[in-house]
Amino acid sequence: MKKYNHIGIPTTEPKPGEVYLEIFDTFCTDHESNPFGIQWMRYGAGCRLPEVVKTLPHVAFEVDDLEAALKGQEIIIQPNSPSPGVVVAFVLVDGAPVEFLQYTDNT
Protein backbone atom coordinates (compact mmCIF):
# COMPACT_ATOMS: atom_id res chain seq x y z
CA MET A 1 0.00 0.00 0.00
CA LYS A 2 1.27 3.48 -0.88
CA LYS A 3 0.37 6.47 1.27
CA TYR A 4 1.21 10.06 0.27
CA ASN A 5 3.97 11.44 2.49
CA HIS A 6 5.38 14.67 1.03
CA ILE A 7 6.51 16.62 -2.00
CA GLY A 8 10.17 17.54 -2.44
CA ILE A 9 10.91 20.73 -4.33
CA PRO A 10 14.41 21.66 -5.53
CA THR A 11 15.64 25.12 -4.63
CA THR A 12 18.88 27.08 -4.85
CA GLU A 13 18.05 29.27 -1.84
CA PRO A 14 18.85 28.30 1.76
CA LYS A 15 15.69 27.64 3.79
CA PRO A 16 15.16 28.04 7.56
CA GLY A 17 15.69 24.81 9.47
CA GLU A 18 17.34 22.91 6.63
CA VAL A 19 19.51 19.95 7.58
CA TYR A 20 22.70 18.92 5.78
CA LEU A 21 22.97 15.33 4.55
CA GLU A 22 26.73 14.99 4.05
CA ILE A 23 26.52 11.66 2.25
CA PHE A 24 24.56 13.34 -0.59
CA ASP A 25 25.89 16.92 -0.28
CA THR A 26 22.27 17.96 0.06
CA PHE A 27 20.32 20.27 2.35
CA CYS A 28 16.66 19.55 3.08
CA THR A 29 13.90 20.83 5.30
CA ASP A 30 11.60 18.71 7.43
CA HIS A 31 8.35 18.14 5.54
CA GLU A 32 6.57 17.37 8.81
CA SER A 33 7.12 20.94 10.01
CA ASN A 34 5.41 22.33 6.90
CA PRO A 35 1.59 22.40 6.96
CA PHE A 36 1.45 21.14 3.36
CA GLY A 37 4.18 18.51 3.54
CA ILE A 38 6.69 20.47 1.47
CA GLN A 39 10.32 19.43 1.73
CA TRP A 40 12.73 21.92 0.20
CA MET A 41 15.83 20.30 -1.33
CA ARG A 42 19.05 22.23 -2.04
CA TYR A 43 21.93 20.42 -3.70
CA GLY A 44 25.62 21.16 -3.26
CA ALA A 45 28.23 21.23 -6.02
CA GLY A 46 29.44 17.75 -5.04
CA CYS A 47 25.99 16.15 -5.11
CA ARG A 48 26.02 13.01 -7.27
CA LEU A 49 22.28 12.36 -7.32
CA PRO A 50 20.61 12.09 -10.75
CA GLU A 51 19.90 15.39 -12.50
CA VAL A 52 16.19 14.57 -12.70
CA VAL A 53 16.06 14.49 -8.88
CA LYS A 54 18.01 17.74 -8.58
CA THR A 55 15.89 19.62 -11.11
CA LEU A 56 12.30 18.30 -10.85
CA PRO A 57 10.01 18.08 -7.82
CA HIS A 58 9.39 14.59 -6.50
CA VAL A 59 6.41 13.11 -4.76
CA ALA A 60 7.03 10.68 -1.89
CA PHE A 61 4.94 7.75 -0.77
CA GLU A 62 5.24 5.75 2.42
CA VAL A 63 5.21 2.00 1.72
CA ASP A 64 4.92 -1.01 3.99
CA ASP A 65 7.46 -3.06 2.00
CA LEU A 66 10.10 -1.11 0.08
CA GLU A 67 11.48 -4.18 -1.67
CA ALA A 68 8.04 -5.11 -3.00
CA ALA A 69 7.30 -1.51 -4.06
CA LEU A 70 10.50 -1.42 -6.13
CA LYS A 71 9.72 -4.57 -8.13
CA GLY A 72 9.34 -3.75 -11.81
CA GLN A 73 10.29 -0.08 -11.28
CA GLU A 74 13.15 1.86 -12.88
CA ILE A 75 15.29 2.55 -9.81
CA ILE A 76 17.32 5.76 -10.05
CA ILE A 77 18.50 5.95 -6.41
CA GLN A 78 19.12 2.65 -4.67
CA PRO A 79 17.67 2.02 -1.20
CA ASN A 80 19.52 3.99 1.47
CA SER A 81 18.96 5.41 4.92
CA PRO A 82 19.33 9.22 4.88
CA SER A 83 18.29 9.41 8.53
CA PRO A 84 17.74 6.92 11.36
CA GLY A 85 14.52 4.92 11.16
CA VAL A 86 13.79 5.33 7.46
CA VAL A 87 14.92 3.67 4.23
CA VAL A 88 14.22 5.40 0.92
CA ALA A 89 14.67 4.77 -2.79
CA PHE A 90 13.78 6.76 -5.89
CA VAL A 91 12.22 5.47 -9.10
CA LEU A 92 11.45 7.14 -12.40
CA VAL A 93 7.78 7.16 -13.45
CA ASP A 94 6.90 8.71 -16.81
CA GLY A 95 10.00 10.91 -16.56
CA ALA A 96 9.30 12.12 -13.02
CA PRO A 97 11.17 11.12 -9.85
CA VAL A 98 9.09 9.33 -7.21
CA GLU A 99 10.36 8.50 -3.72
CA PHE A 100 9.30 5.44 -1.76
CA LEU A 101 10.05 5.42 1.95
CA GLN A 102 9.66 2.76 4.56
CA TYR A 103 9.86 3.55 8.25
CA THR A 104 11.98 0.96 10.02
CA ASP A 105 11.66 2.26 13.56
CA ASN A 106 8.38 3.48 15.06
CA THR A 107 9.85 4.88 18.26
Backbone torsions as a table, in degrees:
resi	resn	phi	psi	omega
1	MET	NA	136.1	177.6
2	LYS	-108.8	133.1	179.5
3	LYS	-125.7	128.1	178.7
4	TYR	-53.5	137.2	180.0
5	ASN	-120.8	-50.9	-179.8
6	HIS	-166.8	173.7	170.1
7	ILE	-120.0	135.3	177.6
8	GLY	-106.0	127.2	-176.6
9	ILE	-120.9	121.8	177.1
10	PRO	-65.4	144.8	176.4
11	THR	-146.8	159.4	174.1
12	THR	-108.6	-2.4	-178.2
13	GLU	-102.0	134.8	174.7
14	PRO	-59.1	143.2	-179.7
15	LYS	-119.8	146.8	178.0
16	PRO	-57.7	136.3	175.3
17	GLY	78.2	6.6	-179.2
18	GLU	-66.5	150.1	-179.3
19	VAL	-116.0	141.7	-179.9
20	TYR	-92.4	126.8	174.2
21	LEU	-104.4	95.3	-173.1
22	GLU	-57.1	-40.0	-176.7
23	ILE	-58.4	-27.8	-179.2
24	PHE	-111.6	-1.3	-173.0
25	ASP	49.6	54.1	-174.7
26	THR	-136.6	142.1	173.4
27	PHE	-109.0	139.1	177.0
28	CYS	-146.1	153.5	176.4
29	THR	-96.6	166.7	179.6
30	ASP	-86.6	113.0	-178.5
31	HIS	-63.9	-24.3	-179.4
32	GLU	-73.1	-17.4	178.2
33	SER	-93.4	2.5	177.2
34	ASN	-107.3	130.2	-174.9
35	PRO	-62.4	-15.9	-179.0
36	PHE	-112.8	8.4	178.7
37	GLY	70.7	33.2	178.4
38	ILE	-89.7	130.7	174.8
39	GLN	-116.6	113.6	177.6
40	TRP	-81.6	134.7	-177.7
41	MET	-121.7	124.8	177.7
42	ARG	-124.2	128.1	-172.0
43	TYR	-107.9	133.7	178.5
44	GLY	-80.4	169.6	-178.0
45	ALA	-61.9	-28.0	-178.5
46	GLY	-92.1	6.0	-178.1
47	CYS	-67.6	129.4	-177.2
48	ARG	-108.1	14.8	177.7
49	LEU	-69.6	157.5	-179.9
50	PRO	-58.6	144.8	-179.5
51	GLU	-56.1	-36.8	-178.6
52	VAL	-62.0	-32.4	177.9
53	VAL	-75.3	-36.0	-177.9
54	LYS	-79.0	-15.4	-174.2
55	THR	-116.7	-21.5	-179.6
56	LEU	-114.8	147.0	172.5
57	PRO	-61.8	153.5	174.1
58	HIS	-125.4	150.2	174.0
59	VAL	-105.9	143.0	-176.0
60	ALA	-120.2	138.2	179.0
61	PHE	-124.4	135.1	173.4
62	GLU	-80.1	133.0	178.9
63	VAL	-125.0	153.5	177.6
64	ASP	-77.8	-31.8	-175.5
65	ASP	-138.1	98.0	-176.4
66	LEU	-60.0	-44.0	-179.3
67	GLU	-58.1	-44.5	179.4
68	ALA	-67.0	-39.0	-179.1
69	ALA	-64.9	-28.9	-177.0
70	LEU	-82.4	-15.6	-178.3
71	LYS	-59.4	128.5	177.7
72	GLY	78.5	1.6	-178.9
73	GLN	-95.7	155.9	173.3
74	GLU	-86.6	100.5	-176.3
75	ILE	-79.4	126.1	178.3
76	ILE	-110.9	-19.4	170.4
77	ILE	-134.7	118.0	-178.1
78	GLN	-63.5	156.3	178.0
79	PRO	-52.6	136.1	-179.9
80	ASN	-156.4	166.8	-179.5
81	SER	-117.6	94.1	-178.6
82	PRO	-71.9	-19.4	176.5
83	SER	-153.0	157.2	-177.1
84	PRO	-57.5	136.8	174.2
85	GLY	88.9	4.4	179.8
86	VAL	-143.5	141.5	173.2
87	VAL	-122.2	133.4	-177.5
88	VAL	-128.7	159.4	171.1
89	ALA	-151.6	155.0	177.8
90	PHE	-116.9	142.1	175.8
91	VAL	-125.6	164.6	176.9
92	LEU	-109.4	123.7	-178.8
93	VAL	-125.2	112.7	-179.2
94	ASP	51.9	38.0	177.6
95	GLY	86.0	-0.6	-178.5
96	ALA	-112.6	141.4	176.5
97	PRO	-75.9	137.1	177.1
98	VAL	-129.8	133.2	179.5
99	GLU	-103.1	135.0	169.6
100	PHE	-110.9	135.8	176.2
101	LEU	-133.5	142.1	178.1
102	GLN	-125.0	123.7	176.1
103	TYR	-78.2	131.5	-176.7
104	THR	-107.5	-8.6	-177.8
105	ASP	-143.4	117.5	-176.9
106	ASN	-96.7	20.9	-179.7
107	THR	-83.9	NA	NA
